[in-house]
């Protein structure tokens, strides 16, 4: 009786083993990888504030850290004051002379006109006297010269009044506008340096690690915060040479990991065009089964938190 029952048990075990072997062929081994983002500054300085901690989830735009910026702030203030001075000079050139200066020239013009009228009356009397023979011709010539000079002075001062109300010469205005543009460029440069001392998260993500402590000197370009945005979590797995031709980007897969309550859906985003050998062998038709291709897939950002870099996973094609 025991012998009869042992035969089905063996058969059942063999069937289960075959099923497991078949299932294993449908699952491809891989691992989770993270493309980390390293936050640093283009400027050097002492770390004065570290606003994040390892394991913290950040929103895009959240301040991550700050470097000392006293020198850059002073340079920005200087550049802004120089811009204000250049703009004031341009406005002065565009508006012409000040109102008191124009009033002074107008007063001189009024006086010149009075002198011109007086000289004209004197010339009229001298012409009458010369016709009667009362004065010499030299005196008449002097009167005419005085009248002409007074009239010329009136014309000159009238032109000065018009000129006083005009802006500067075109070349002078263009030169001053160039000075304003240069000052604006200096302000932008100084502002950029100040902004570089305050670094914020470029995207939502997990703070994976912090690499400096407050008070330490940070060299330009050195990363201070290491973060992992959810869209940068991916899975790498390897398929045999006879399977790679059936794959395409966009194909759906499911990712199984130990401890996961349910499989994580993902889509293939990259298929390597370069073969790998595992283990390394000399290529021949007999060992083509050892030829594999690397494939990458990305889960949805909402599911990325279920996976962790370095974690081994199993991948099933859909």
BELWOZI-V410375 format. One line per field, one symbol per residue. ss: DSSP state (H for helix, E for strand, - for the rest). phi: phi as a letter, one per 40 degrees, with the letter a starting at -180 (. if undefined). burial: # if it has 9 or more other C-alpha atoms within 8 Angstrom, else .. A space follows every 10 residues. Layout:
BEGIN
ss->???
phi->???
burial->???
END
This chain:
BEGIN
ss->-HHHHHHHHH HHHHHHHHHH HHHHHHEEEE EEEE--EEEE ----EEEEEE ------EE-- --EEEEE--H HHHHHHHHHH HHHHHHHHHH HHHHH---HH HHHHHHHHHH HHHHHHHHHH HHHHHHHHHH HH----HHHH HHHHHHHHHH HHHHHHHHHH HHHH-----H HHHHHHHHHH HHHHHHHHHH HHHHHH-EEE ----EEEEEE ------EE-- --EEEEEE-H HHEEEEEEEE HHHH------ -EEEEEE--- ---EEEEEEE EEEEEEE--- ----HHHHHH EEEEEEEEE- HHHHHH---- -EEEEEE-
phi->.ccccccccc cccccccccc ccccccbbca acbbccbbca bcbciccbab cbbcgccbcd gccbaabdbc cccccccccc cccccccccc cccccgccdc cccccccccc cccccccccc cccccccccc ccgcbccccc cccccccccc cccccccccc cccccccccd cccccccccc cccccccccc cccccccbbb ccacicccab bbbdhccbcd gccbbbbbcc cccabbabbc ccbccccacg ccbbbbbcgc cacbcabcba bccbcbbacd accaccbccc cbbcbbabcc dcccccbbdg ccbbbbcc
burial->.......... .......... ......#### ####.#.### #.######.# ..#..#.### ..#######. .##.##..## .##..##.## .######... ##..##.##. .##.##..## .##..##.## ....#...## ..##.##..# #.##..##.# #..#####.. .##..##.## ..##.##..# #.##.##### #.######## .#.#...#.# #.######## ########## #..#....#. #######... ..#######. #...###... .......### ########## ..##..###. #######.
END
